[in-house]
Amino acid sequence: MAIRLDNVGIAVRDLEATISFFTDLGLEVVGRDTVSGEWTDTAVGLDGNHAKIALLQTPDGTGRVELFEYLRPDAIETEPTQPNEIGMHRIAFAVDDIDAALEAAAAHGCYPLRGVATYQDSYRLTYLRGPSGILVMLAEELQKG
């Protein structure tokens, strides 16, 4: 049986603001739609499911993120996940310039939780809180040489 990761789905409060955040980091919008009806009720497991969705991908085409803003049923607000909570809690991006990525994030009011760290002289990395409380990790591989 063949398997591959297709995308990571994230429910958001404001689809347009979240698209703006991720496209400023360098992702590209590859599709948008509004979905509802019996097929989506069945697939998602929610009666009356109606959502605006957008599919974004990394410029190299290897990573995709699906964003959805629920119109019905009402979105459920929860506390943002913490880095040490069990379960899915962050999305990570390799970037070629972490300082430029952080400038793009800052334009959306998103800043590192604590700062930028260096891991074994191999990576500079940080976690930040993105739109809708999404934890985003940015990592820049350091050139050896």
MARDREN-349257 format. One record per residue (C-alpha): x, y, z; residue in three letters. Coordinates in steps of 0.05 Angstrom, whole numbers, plus 32768, in hexadecimal, padded with zeros to 4 digits. Layout:
     xx     yy     zz   residuo
      X      Y      Z       ALA
...
***
This chain:
     xx     yy     zz   residuo
   8000   8000   8000       MET
   801D   8043   7FEC       ALA
   8013   8080   8019       ILE
   8029   80C8   8017       ARG
   8019   8105   8041       LEU
   7FEB   8131   8018       ASP
   7FDF   816D   8045       ASN
   7FD6   8187   808B       VAL
   7F91   81A5   8099       GLY
   7F87   81E0   80C8       ILE
   7F45   8200   80DD       ALA
   7F4D   824C   80E3       VAL
   7F24   8287   80FA       ARG
   7F33   82B3   80BE       ASP
   7F45   8291   807D       LEU
   7F5D   82D0   8059       GLU
   7F8A   82E6   8091       ALA
   7FA8   82A1   8097       THR
   7FB3   829B   804C       ILE
   7FD7   82DF   804E       SER
   8004   82C6   8087       PHE
   8018   8286   8064       PHE
   8021   82A6   801F       THR
   804D   82DB   803E       ASP
   8078   82A2   8059       LEU
   807D   8288   8011       GLY
   8045   8255   8008       LEU
   801B   8259   7FC9       GLU
   7FCF   8252   7FC4       VAL
   7FBF   8218   7F95       VAL
   7F74   8213   7FA1       GLY
   7F38   8232   7FC3       ARG
   7EF0   821B   7FCB       ASP
   7EB3   821E   7FF6       THR
   7E9A   81D8   8009       VAL
   7E59   81BE   8025       SER
   7E26   8187   801A       GLY
   7E1E   813E   802A       GLU
   7E62   812A   800F       TRP
   7E87   8159   803E       THR
   7E5A   8147   8079       ASP
   7E6D   80FF   806E       THR
   7EB7   810B   8062       ALA
   7EC2   813A   809D       VAL
   7E8E   811B   80CC       GLY
   7E68   815B   80DB       LEU
   7E1F   8166   80C8       ASP
   7E13   81A8   80A3       GLY
   7E5D   81B0   8094       ASN
   7E6A   81EF   806B       HIS
   7EB0   820D   8066       ALA
   7EDC   8239   803C       LYS
   7F1D   8216   802C       ILE
   7F60   8226   800D       ALA
   7F9A   81F8   7FFA       LEU
   7FE0   8214   7FFD       LEU
   8022   81F4   7FED       GLN
   806C   8201   7FF4       THR
   808E   821C   7FB5       PRO
   80B0   81D8   7FAA       ASP
   806C   81B5   7FAB       GLY
   8080   8184   7FE2       THR
   8056   81A0   801C       GLY
   800D   81B4   801D       ARG
   7FE0   81D4   8051       VAL
   7F94   81D5   804C       GLU
   7F73   820E   8072       LEU
   7F29   820E   8081       PHE
   7EFB   8242   80A0       GLU
   7EBA   8224   80B9       TYR
   7E7A   8249   80A7       LEU
   7E4F   8210   80C5       ARG
   7E50   81F3   80F7       PRO
   7E6D   822B   8120       ASP
   7EB8   8226   812B       ALA
   7ECA   8211   8172       ILE
   7EFC   823E   8194       GLU
   7F30   821A   81BE       THR
   7F6F   8230   81E2       GLU
   7FAB   822E   81B3       PRO
   7FD5   81EF   81BB       THR
   8015   81F3   81E3       GLN
   8056   81D4   81C8       PRO
   8054   819D   81FD       ASN
   800C   8186   81F3       GLU
   7FFE   8140   81D9       ILE
   7FE3   813F   8192       GLY
   7FEF   8167   8153       MET
   8008   81AB   8166       HIS
   8034   81CD   8132       ARG
   8045   81D3   80E9       ILE
   808F   81DB   80D7       ALA
   80AF   81FD   809B       PHE
   80F7   81FC   8084       ALA
   810A   8242   806E       VAL
   8148   825D   804D       ASP
   8147   829E   8075       ASP
   8127   829B   80B9       ILE
   8130   82E5   80C5       ASP
   8108   82F6   8086       ALA
   80D3   82C2   8099       ALA
   80CD   82E2   80DE       LEU
   80C6   8327   80BF       GLU
   808D   830C   8094       ALA
   806C   82EC   80D2       ALA
   8075   832D   80FA       ALA
   804E   8353   80C5       ALA
   8013   8327   80DC       HIS
   8020   8333   8126       GLY
   8041   82EE   812E       CYS
   8081   82E9   8156       TYR
   80AD   82B1   8173       PRO
   8093   8294   81B4       LEU
   80D7   82A2   81D4       ARG
   810D   82AE   81A0       GLY
   8137   828D   816A       VAL
   8163   8253   8181       ALA
   819E   8230   8160       THR
   819E   81E4   8161       TYR
   81E3   81C3   815E       GLN
   81FE   81F7   812D       ASP
   81CF   81D7   80FA       SER
   818E   81FE   80FE       TYR
   8172   8240   8115       ARG
   812A   8234   812A       LEU
   80EF   8250   814F       THR
   80A6   8245   815F       TYR
   8074   827C   8154       LEU
   802A   8284   815D       ARG
   8008   8290   8119       GLY
   7FC1   82A3   8107       PRO
   7F8A   827E   812E       SER
   7FBF   826A   8161       GLY
   7FE3   823A   8131       ILE
   8028   8226   814A       LEU
   805A   822E   8111       VAL
   80A2   8217   8114       MET
   80D4   8239   80E5       LEU
   8119   821A   80DB       ALA
   8154   8232   80B2       GLU
   818B   8201   80A4       GLU
   81CF   8221   80B2       LEU
   8203   821B   807C       GLN
   8241   81F5   808F       LYS
   827F   820A   8073       GLY
***
